[in-house]
Amino acid sequence: MDFVRNTNIDFMSRRRIAFVIAVVLAFIGLVAAVAIPLGKANLSIDFQGGIAVQFRFDEPVEIDRMRAVLSEKGFKDANLQQFAEPTKLLVKLSGGEGDLRAVSNSIGSAFKESMPDNPFTIDSTSEVGPTVGKKLQKDALWAVLIALIGILLYVAWRFEFIFGVAAAVTTFHDILAVLGVVYLLDMEMSLLLVTALLTVGGYSLTDTVVVFDRIRENMRKKAKGDFAALLNRSVNEVLSRTIVTSSTTLLASLSLTFLGGEVIHDFALTLSIGVIVGTFSSVFIASPLLLFWKTKKKQALVKA
């Protein structure tokens, strides 16, 4: 499956354009990271506390009518989501302190009164208190930070410290970029999405380490040419592997996105976005960061 052979693409010459794209994506991610703690994002009940009730009706229902029914009963802030099956409906309510179970029963009573000829059953009910939601939000942030520190230490031990910094920066960029895209798509921020972001970080690291391995091999060979030429040669030598790995992973994640059902849809879509961003960063960000460091180091030695 060696689709690409003997390429000689000058990736380093395009690093400035790549950095501009990276900065824009990272900025959007930073906006999302600020909006989430402020409650300005589409937070799930995992992070803000509340209750989610999934109903299954005997007959198809219209989401606009259901929203009007709940609004009349005082649930104006209810978040309704309809699945591919028109008989299934998910109702989410952000909860403060109080009996959220009673709120669930009130929603069911509202549906019974407004649609007595369309009985329903409750498939599932999930409940998270507001205190727990805030703790989960804090724990999710710590999970990402600890993962980044672990990446820095691992790559610094396996290669050099600057390699570790480049890998950590690249991974942090990927997580921020995917978070920003998810925020723009108004996807629900949940613990499942945090799992997807950490998975993206792991994928990005693996792809970056493969490129770094080849760079280190070529550095040991003391190949002729400047450092930029060495980086270009290294990236070109693993380009076929990068394309095949990314394509097969993307094929699997896209299959789950479109065929996996509602529960796993957001997770799979986040992974799909992450594969694209991770492939871009391993080629256009990780290696150019090494070149930037090498150039600055040489300039410092000249001045000294």
Protein Blocks (a to p, Z undefined) as FASTA:
>chain_A
ZZbghiabdfklmmmmmmmmmmmmmmmmmmmmmmmmnopaccdfklnopaddddddfbdc
dfklmmmmmmmnopambccdddfblkbccddddddeddfklmmmmmmmmmmmmmmmlccd
dfbdcdddfklmmmmmmmmmmmmmmmmmmmmmmmmmmmcmklmmmmmmmmmmmmmmmmmm
mmmnopacdfklmmmmmmmmmmmmmmmmmmmmmmmmmmmnopgcdfklmmmmmmmmmmmm
mmmmmmmmmmmmmmmmmmnojklmmmmmmmmmmmmmmmmmmmmmmmmmmmmmmmmmmmmm
mmZZ
